[in-house]
Amino acid sequence: MAFSLFGKRDQPQQQPDQPTTPEAASTLEPAEQKRGFFDRMKQAVTRTRESFTESIGSVIALTREVDESTFTGLEPVLLAADLGAPTTAIVLENLRQRALRTGIGGGDELKQLLKSELKQILDGVAHPVRHPSTPPEVIMMVGVNGTGKTTTTGKLAALFRAQGRTVLLCAADTFRAAAIEQLEVWAQRSDVPLIKTKQGGDPSAALYDACSAAKARGTEVLIVDTAGRLHTKTDLMKELDKMRRTAEKLVPGAPHQTLLVMDATTGQNGLQQARLFTEAARVTGIVLTKLDGTAKGGIVLAIATELKLPVVYAGVGEKMEDILPFDSATFIDTLLD
């Protein structure tokens, strides 16, 4: 039975996007922030959780003793979630080994062990972000057109502003029509300055100016929106490498993060593009967008297994604040609540 890992939320009618202010964010107690984060992730995976629980529940309901027939029933459930064949094989083999060594006491224990296995896969590729001791921290956003890269750049700017950090945006996507204008709108919404050049200009020159400005102003975070890179366009990949070298000359260690924006709705089809980007751009993490509208959210685990990269942010809606720092425990807990 196929099922959706992330369901589309009903969107209430709202006012135009407004950035969350640092003052508003600071009024929340830590417990409130944690609860709010959990609730937002839970809301984002509502249909996923219902479908996944129903599918897992059908396996558990038939399980009195965990044996090979149990794993046979579990396999299509995991594959339908788009975990991918490699991830599914790893999970099932580990569960089989556990059953052989110590046994598994029925369906409830199987469910808990499944949660543990999935979380372990995500935690296995997680690593702390090393922020530079001297600003700016340079973050490059890469990915093909249509994944939501420019929108995500604007959302991240608003998120960092809400955390009380100073931010500068760089419009280095000089190839796509209206890309600069689109980022200008996001800069205004998130109340951050923007460095830009004309369409068709040299993106490395725009980046040079942005790095210089960020250093002169003492800006904490510089986010660079790059052009959509088609993996067949080797000249564009070379330009991306040139930009990376430009940043490194001006800011030691830059770019400190290179985030590949992936559209969750592409599922396994997006992995090949991602593989080529990770090779050319030295990607450090994934931003997975459109989780609220995908039937293939298990790609989170496939990314960890096949790309050895962590998902660091998740897009869970269309509003400015609908981007969350990804947390494996929250994700798995809400998915298999």
N, C-alpha and C positions, 0 to 999 in steps of 0.2 A: 504494500500500500504506500503510494507516494505521499509525502507530506511536506508542508512548508516550514522551513526553519525560522523564518522571520516573517511576521504578518504585517500588513499595511494597517496603520492606525487610522481611526477616524480623526480627521483634523478639525477641531473646533474653529469657528470663525474668530480671527484675531486681528489685532492692530498690527501695523507694519513692524517688521523686526526692529527691536531696540537692543543695543548692547547692554549686557549686565554690567553694572558699575562695580568697581572694586569695593566701594563702601557697602553696597548691598550684599556682596558675597561675604564680606567679613562679619556681617551680623549673624550669620548662621553658626550655631554651635557645631563642633566636629561630629557629634552623634547625629544631628539633623542633616548635615551634609552627607554622611554615609548612608543614612536612611533614604534621603532624596535620590542619591546616586543609584541605590539598589532598586528603588521604585521606578525610576526612569528606564533602567535596563530591563526590568521585569515587564514594563509596559511595551517596550520595543520588541520583546520576544513573546508577546501574548499568544499569538496563533502558533508560534513555534512550540512553545511549552505545551499547549493543549494537544497539538498534533503528535509531538514527540512522546508525551506522556501516554497518550492513547495507544500509540504504536508499541512503545515499550511495555505498557500495561498488558497488551494482548499477549506478548511473549511471556511475561511474568505470570499471568493468570494460568497459563498452561504448564508452568514450571513447578513441579513438586521436588524433582531432583535435577540439578544442573548437569546436563550431559551434552553430547554432540548435537542432539536435536535442538537443544536450546540455542547453541551458537549458530546453527543453520537458520533458525528463525530470526536471530538477531542481525545476521549479516545484511539482508536486504533493507532492514530498518536504517542501518548506518549508511549504507550506500545511497539510499533514497534521500538522505539528508545532505548528500554531496560531500561527505568526508573524504571520498576518493578511495580507490582500491588499496593503495599503500597504507593509509591510516587505518582503514577498517581491518586489514590483515594484521597490523601490529596490535591493535586493541584485542581482537579475538584471540590471537596467539597468547598474549599475556594472561587473558582470562582462562584460557585452556590450561596453561601452566599452573595457575593458581588452583584450579579445580583438581588437577592431578596431584599437586603437593599436599594441600590441606583440605581440599573440598570447598564447596560453596553452599552455604546453608539456605538454599531456596532463592526465590525471586527477589525478595527485599535486599538480601545481601548482594545479589548480583547487581542490582541497581546502584548500590553504594560503591561497589567496586568499579562499575562502569564510570561513575562520576570521578572516582580517583584516577582512573586511567586517562580519561579525557583531560583532566586538569594537569596531570603530569606531562602530557604532550605539550600543552601550552607553556607550562613553567620551564620546560626543558630548553626553550629557545629565548626565554625572557632574559633581559639583562638591564641593569640600571643605566640611565642616561647620564653620561659624564658631561656636566655643564662646565664650560671654561671658567677659569678663575678670573679672567679679565674679559669684560664684554667687548663686542657683542657676541652672542651665540648665533651662529648662522645656520638656518634651516632651509634646505633646498627641497622644493616640492616638484616631483617628477611624475610622469604618467601620460598615457595617451589621451587625446581629446575625447570628451564625453564621459569621463569618469567622475567629474565633479571637482577637478583639481583647483580651479580658481575659486570656486565657492568654498571649498575646504580651507584654502589659504585665508580667506576672509573670516571664516568661523574660528580658526585657530588664533588669529589676531585678536578677536573679541574674547576668546577664552583666556589668553595670556593677559589681556588688559584687566579682565575680571579678577585675575590673580594678583593684580597690582604691579605687573611688570610693564616696562616701557617697550614699545614695539614700533618697528619701521617695516613697511612693505616695499618690495621691489617688483615692478612689473617688467619681468624679463621675457614674457611671452610676446615677442614682437612679430610673430608670424601669423597667428590667428586673428582674423578680423574681429574687432570689438573686444578683444581680450583685455586690453589696457583700460578701456572704458568700464568694463565689467568689474575689474579690480578697483577702479576708482570709486565705484558705488559702494563696494564692501569696505573700503578704507574710510569713507564717510560714515557708514553705519557703525563701524567699530571704533570710530574716533581715533584713527592712527594716521600718521603722515605716510605719503607715498612718493617713491622715486620712480620716474618713468622716462621713456624716450619715445620717439615717434614710431608708428607702425612701420615695420620693415627695417628698423634700426638694428644696431649691433647689440645683442642681448648681453654680451660680456662687458660692453661699455656701460650699460645700465647698471650691471652688477658692481662694476668698479666704483661708479658714483655712489651707489647705495652703501657699499662697504665703507667708503671714505666718510660719508655722512653719518653713518651709525657710530663710527669711531669718534668723530668730532663731537657728536652730541651725547656720547656716553649711553647710547641706547642699549638696552639689555638683550633684545631679540630682534634679529633681522630675518624676515621670511621672504624667500625668493620664489616667485611663481614663474616656472619655466614653460617653454612651449611644449605642446603635446608631441611626444616623440613616437613616431611609427617605427616599429622594429626593422622595417625594410629600408628605412632612410638612414644609411650609415653616416651621411654627412651631418645629420642632426645629432646623432649620438656623439660624433666628434665634437660638435659645438657644445654639447653638454659637458664633455670632458674638459674643454677649454674653459668653460665657466667655473668648473670646480678648481682648476689651477689658478684662475684669476682670484677667486675668493681666498685661496690658501696663501697667495703672495701678500695679500693685504691684512688678513686676519689669521694668525697662527692656528693651525689645527682645523681651519674651516674647509668645507662645511662640517659642522659638528654633528648634524643629523641630516640624512637624506631620506626623505619619506616618499615612498611610492604609493600613490593614490590608486586604489583598485575599486572597481564597481562590483559589489557583492552579487549583483544580479547576473553577472557573466559566469559565475561559478567556475567550474573546471576550465572553461574556455579562456579565462583570464590568466591562468597559470603560465602559459607559454610566453605571453607578453611579459609577465612578471619576471620570468627566468632571464630573459634577455636584458631587461632593465637592471636587474641586480648585478649582472656581469659588467655592464657598461657604466653604470652610475654609482656603484659601490653603495647600494641601498642599505640602510641600517634598520628600517622598520616600515611597517605597512599602515596606511590609513584606509580602512575599509568603509566605503560609503554605501548609502542606500540599503542599510540593513533592514529598514522598516518595510521594504517592498520586495524582498527577495524570497524565492523558494529554495535557495541554495546556500543558506547561511553556514552550513557545515564547512564551507570553504575556509573558515577561520582555522580549523584543525588541519585541513589539507595544506594550507600555507605553512603552518608550523612544521609539518612533516616533510614536505617536499622542497620548500624554499629555505628552511631553517631560519626563518625570520619571525619576529613577534609582531602581532597586531598591536599598535600603540595607541591608536585612536579609532573610535567607531562613530560613524555618522548614523544617527537614529531618527532623522526627520528633516524637514525643510527649513525650520526656523533657525535663526542665528545661533541659539544656544543648544541646538540639537547635535552636539558633538561631545563625546564622552571619552576621557582617558580609559583605555581598555583595561579591565581587571579580570584575570582568569577565574578567580573564585566566584565573583559576582556573576560572570557569564554562565559558568557551569551550574551554579546554584539556581539561577533563574530558569535555566533551560530544563533542568531535571528536578524542579521543586516538588 
